[in-house]
């Protein structure tokens, strides 16, 4: 069998559930575009396994977060990486793609690239925001960086790292105009009602930091607009119990409806959103929802982060727009007296809402690049360039 006639061998190492989704979509796009059959192996989850992927380890063994847990699991993680290195080398992989998990994948990619195997990394680490010195390792480790956002692409080009911005899959999936009426019908909310969604985070620590202030903001708003309705999605049963406890501790009875999950539905139905910083701000932007973004860290953590982070904004809409498109409140400003007036202005000022949502639409269009197909095309071109 000649090299041109044998199946392509593509290694993929996904680091968590979101990477499993990206990996499955990428596999389908690669098969659709390749003239040769493809074999896939590495680490993947249920979605990749459904696409006939050979996973050498369970994805959950790699999906570790924080600072302490990876240290506890370090011997196991090093054994996993050693096994992957040996397998990809013996298997003679045409390319190995690390999806996110940069602390694990970049070391693997560097070792493989030094031994002649092409490497790509899908989803840029936040090197543009902090620990910018990592760019030197990335430059040695990857033949191609696949980014989700245009501002990331510029950063890599400025540092002479081969890069393709593929856009964000969520921008491909969500319609340019959300169906607000359908969302309200599903949640049994009157079309004429004014509704605010509260998203204090999906982690217990986030809710501990800002949950009470978000409820205080709802109370402040009700003093000025008694007719307001509030939706409060809970990421899981633990978060619901935490939110119910916060509400039970109050002397007032806030008309807040807790939802089990359904955060996208709640955001679609809302007139405005108060939310913590994170990837959910991108989802709210794509849903064209006016928002105020708030975040609080512990004082020592904030002091450390403030010294390390090199960006002027914390929310993805502002990073994408490269200006203060949405209000951001940090630390001591996360209180009802600050958040309430900002939300009230969005609710009362139709012109301000229209300006914000129009810019959201433009950003959505910029991110709509058929991400999986674009990534697959770039990967196959890299393989073909090596063969040539």
C-alpha positions in Angstrom: 0.0 0.0 0.0 1.4 3.4 -1.0 1.3 6.4 1.3 -1.2 8.1 -1.0 -3.6 5.1 -0.9 -3.6 4.2 2.8 -6.1 5.9 5.1 -5.2 9.1 6.7 -4.3 8.7 10.4 -5.4 11.6 12.4 -4.9 11.8 16.2 -7.2 14.0 18.3 -6.8 14.7 22.0 -9.9 16.4 23.5 -9.5 17.8 27.0 -13.1 18.1 28.2 -16.8 17.8 27.1 -16.7 21.0 25.0 -13.7 19.6 23.1 -15.6 16.3 22.6 -18.3 18.3 20.7 -15.7 20.2 18.7 -13.9 17.0 17.9 -17.0 15.1 16.7 -17.9 18.0 14.4 -14.4 18.2 13.1 -14.3 14.5 12.4 -17.5 14.7 10.3 -16.1 17.7 8.4 -12.8 16.0 7.7 -14.5 12.9 6.3 -16.7 15.0 4.1 -13.8 16.8 2.6 -11.1 14.1 2.4 -10.7 12.0 -0.8 -9.1 9.3 1.4 -10.7 7.3 4.3 -9.6 8.5 7.7 -8.8 6.6 10.9 -9.1 8.6 14.2 -7.7 7.8 17.6 -6.5 9.6 20.8 -8.8 10.8 23.6 -12.4 11.6 23.0 -15.8 11.4 24.7 -19.2 10.1 23.8 -19.8 12.3 20.7 -16.4 11.4 19.2 -16.9 7.7 20.0 -20.2 7.8 18.1 -18.1 8.9 15.0 -16.1 5.7 15.2 -13.2 7.2 17.2 -10.7 4.9 19.1 -10.2 6.5 22.5 -7.1 5.2 24.3 -8.3 6.7 27.6 -11.6 7.9 29.0 -12.0 11.7 28.4 -12.9 12.2 32.1 -9.4 11.1 33.1 -8.0 14.2 31.3 -10.8 16.7 32.3 -9.2 18.1 35.4 -9.5 21.8 36.4 -7.9 24.2 38.8 -4.4 24.2 40.4 -4.5 21.4 43.0 -6.3 18.6 41.2 -3.8 18.4 38.3 -1.0 18.2 40.8 -2.7 15.3 42.6 -3.1 13.5 39.3 0.2 14.4 37.8 1.8 10.9 37.7 -1.3 9.5 35.9 -1.4 12.4 33.5 2.3 12.0 32.6 1.7 8.2 32.0 -1.2 9.1 29.7 0.9 11.5 27.7 3.8 9.0 27.4 1.4 6.4 26.1 -0.1 8.8 23.6 3.4 9.8 22.4 4.4 6.2 21.8 1.1 5.3 20.1 1.1 8.3 17.7 4.7 7.7 16.8 4.3 3.9 16.1 0.9 4.5 14.4 2.7 7.0 12.1 0.0 9.7 12.5 -0.3 12.1 9.7 -1.2 14.8 12.1 -2.2 15.2 15.8 -4.7 17.8 16.9 -5.0 18.9 20.5 -8.3 20.4 21.3 -8.0 22.9 24.2 -6.3 21.4 27.4 -3.2 23.4 26.6 -1.2 22.4 29.7 -1.5 18.7 28.6 -1.7 19.1 24.8 1.1 21.6 24.1 3.7 19.4 25.7 2.5 16.4 23.7 2.4 18.4 20.5 6.0 19.7 21.1 7.4 16.2 21.6 5.6 14.9 18.4 6.6 17.8 16.3 10.2 17.4 17.2 9.9 13.9 15.8 8.4 14.9 12.5 4.7 14.6 13.1 2.5 17.5 12.1 0.6 19.1 14.9 -2.3 21.5 15.2 -4.0 23.1 18.2 -7.7 23.9 18.1 -9.0 26.6 20.5 -6.3 29.0 21.6 -5.3 29.3 25.2 -5.7 32.8 26.6 -2.0 33.6 25.9 -3.1 37.0 24.6 -4.5 37.8 28.0 -2.0 36.4 30.5 1.3 34.4 30.6 2.2 35.7 27.2 5.6 34.1 27.4 3.8 30.8 26.5 3.8 32.0 22.9 7.4 30.8 22.5 6.5 27.2 23.5 3.4 27.4 21.2 5.6 28.5 18.3 7.8 25.4 18.8 4.9 23.0 19.4 2.4 23.6 16.6 2.4 23.7 12.8 -1.0 25.4 12.9 -3.1 27.2 15.5 -6.9 27.2 14.9 -8.6 30.1 16.8 -12.2 30.9 17.4 -11.9 34.7 17.5 -10.4 37.2 15.1 -8.4 39.1 17.7 -6.6 35.8 18.6 -5.6 35.4 14.9 -4.0 38.8 14.9 -2.0 38.0 18.1 -0.6 34.8 16.5 0.2 36.5 13.2 2.1 39.2 15.1 4.2 36.5 16.7 4.7 34.6 13.4 2.7 31.5 14.4 0.8 29.9 11.5 -2.9 30.5 12.3 -6.4 30.2 10.8 -9.4 31.8 12.5 -12.3 29.3 12.0 -14.9 31.3 13.8 -17.1 30.0 16.7 -19.3 26.9 16.2 -22.0 28.5 18.4 -22.2 31.4 15.9 -22.9 28.8 13.2 -25.6 27.1 15.2 -27.6 30.1 16.5 -29.8 32.1 14.1 -29.0 35.7 13.4 -32.4 36.6 14.8 -33.5 34.7 17.9 -37.1 33.6 18.2 -38.1 35.5 21.3 -41.8 34.7 21.0 -41.2 31.0 20.8 -38.9 31.1 23.9 -41.6 33.1 25.9 -44.3 30.7 24.8 -42.2 27.7 26.0 -41.6 29.4 29.4 -45.2 30.7 29.5 -44.2 34.4 29.7 -46.5 37.0 28.3 -45.2 38.6 25.1 -45.8 42.1 26.6 -44.0 41.4 29.9 -40.6 42.9 30.7 -38.2 40.2 31.8 -34.7 40.2 33.2 -32.5 37.0 33.3 -30.0 36.6 36.1 -27.0 34.4 35.5 -24.7 34.4 38.5 -22.6 31.6 37.2 -22.5 27.8 36.9 -20.0 27.2 39.7 -20.7 27.3 43.4 -17.8 29.7 44.1 -19.2 32.2 41.6 -22.7 32.2 43.2 -21.1 32.6 46.6 -19.3 35.7 45.3 -22.1 37.4 43.5 -25.4 35.6 44.1 -26.6 37.8 46.9 -25.7 41.0 45.0 -27.6 39.8 41.9 -30.7 39.2 44.1 -30.2 42.7 45.7 -30.1 44.1 42.2 -33.4 42.5 41.4 -34.9 44.0 44.5 -33.5 47.4 43.5 -35.0 47.1 40.1 -38.4 46.1 41.5 -38.5 49.4 43.5 -38.3 51.3 40.2 -40.2 48.8 37.9 -42.6 46.7 40.1 -43.9 44.9 37.0 -40.5 43.2 36.1 -40.2 39.5 35.9 -37.0 37.6 36.7 -35.6 34.3 35.4 -32.8 32.5 37.3 -31.4 29.4 35.5 -29.7 26.9 37.8 -26.9 24.9 36.1 -27.6 21.7 38.1 -29.3 20.5 41.3 -26.5 21.7 43.6 -26.7 25.2 42.1 -30.5 25.2 42.4 -30.2 24.3 46.1 -27.7 27.1 46.6 -29.9 29.7 44.9 -33.0 28.6 46.8 -31.1 29.0 50.1 -30.1 32.5 49.1 -33.7 33.4 48.3 -34.9 31.8 51.6 -32.5 33.9 53.6 -34.2 37.1 52.4 -37.0 38.9 54.2 -38.6 40.0 51.0 -40.3 37.7 48.6 -38.8 38.3 45.2 -40.8 37.2 42.2 -37.9 35.2 40.8 -38.5 32.0 38.9 -35.7 29.4 39.1 -35.2 27.2 36.0 -33.5 23.9 35.8 -30.9 24.5 33.2 -32.5 26.2 30.2 -30.1 29.2 30.4 -30.2 29.7 26.6 -34.0 29.7 26.7 -34.0 32.2 29.6 -31.6 34.5 27.8 -33.6 34.3 24.6 -36.8 35.3 26.4 -35.2 38.1 28.4 -35.2 41.8 27.6 -31.9 42.3 29.4 -29.4 40.1 31.3 -27.3 40.5 34.4 -24.5 37.9 34.2 -21.1 36.9 35.3 -18.2 37.0 32.9 -17.5 33.8 30.9 -18.4 32.0 27.7 -22.0 32.6 28.4 -21.5 36.3 27.6 -20.7 35.1 24.0 -24.0 33.2 23.9 -25.9 36.2 25.2 -24.2 38.4 22.5 -25.1 35.9 19.8 -28.7 36.0 21.1 -28.6 39.8 20.7 -29.4 40.5 24.3 -28.5 43.7 26.1 -26.4 42.8 29.1 -24.4 44.0 32.1 -21.4 41.8 33.1 -20.3 41.5 36.7 -17.5 39.5 38.3 -15.9 39.2 41.7 -12.9 37.2 42.9 -11.5 36.8 46.4 -9.3 39.9 47.2 -6.0 37.9 47.1 -6.9 36.2 43.9 -7.9 39.5 42.3 -4.7 41.2 43.3 -2.7 38.3 41.7 -4.9 38.2 38.5 -4.7 42.0 38.2 -0.9 41.8 38.0 -0.9 38.9 35.4 -3.7 39.8 33.0 -2.9 42.1 30.1 -6.4 43.0 28.7 -8.6 45.9 29.4 -11.9 44.0 29.3 -13.2 40.8 30.8 -16.2 39.9 28.7 -16.0 38.4 25.2 -18.3 41.0 23.6 -15.9 43.7 24.6 -12.8 41.8 23.6 -14.4 41.1 20.2 -15.5 44.7 19.7 -12.3 46.1 21.1 -14.3 48.7 23.0 -16.6 49.0 26.0 -19.7 47.6 24.2 -21.3 46.2 27.4 -20.9 47.6 30.9 -18.5 45.6 33.1 -18.5 45.8 36.9 -15.7 44.2 39.1 -15.2 43.6 42.7 -16.6 46.4 44.9 -18.8 47.7 42.0 -20.7 44.4 42.1 -23.6 45.8 44.1 -27.2 46.8 43.5 -26.5 50.6 43.6 -24.2 50.2 40.6 -25.7 47.3 38.7 -29.4 48.4 39.0 -29.1 51.7 37.2 -27.1 50.2 34.4 -29.8 47.6 33.8 -32.5 50.1 34.2 -30.9 52.3 31.5 -30.8 49.3 29.1 -34.5 48.6 29.8 -35.6 52.2 29.4 -33.4 53.4 26.6 -34.6 51.7 23.4 -31.9 53.6 21.3 -29.1 52.3 23.5 -30.5 48.8 23.3 -30.7 49.0 19.5 -27.1 50.2 19.2 -25.8 47.4 21.3 -27.8 44.7 19.6 -26.8 46.0 16.1 -23.1 45.7 17.1 -23.9 42.2 18.4 -25.3 41.3 15.0 -22.2 42.5 13.2 -20.0 40.5 15.6 -22.2 37.4 15.1 -21.7 37.7 11.3 -17.9 38.0 11.8 -17.8 34.8 13.8 -20.0 32.8 11.4 -17.3 31.1 9.4 -18.6 27.5 9.2 -16.1 26.6 11.9 -15.8 22.8 11.6 -15.6 22.9 7.8 -13.0 25.7 7.9 -10.9 23.9 10.5 -11.1 20.6 8.5 -10.0 22.4 5.3 -7.0 23.9 7.1 -6.0 20.6 8.6 -6.2 18.7 5.2 -4.2 21.5 3.5 -1.5 21.1 6.2 -1.3 17.3 5.6 -1.2 17.8 1.8 1.6 20.4 2.2 3.7 17.9 4.0 3.1 15.2 1.4 4.0 17.6 -1.3 
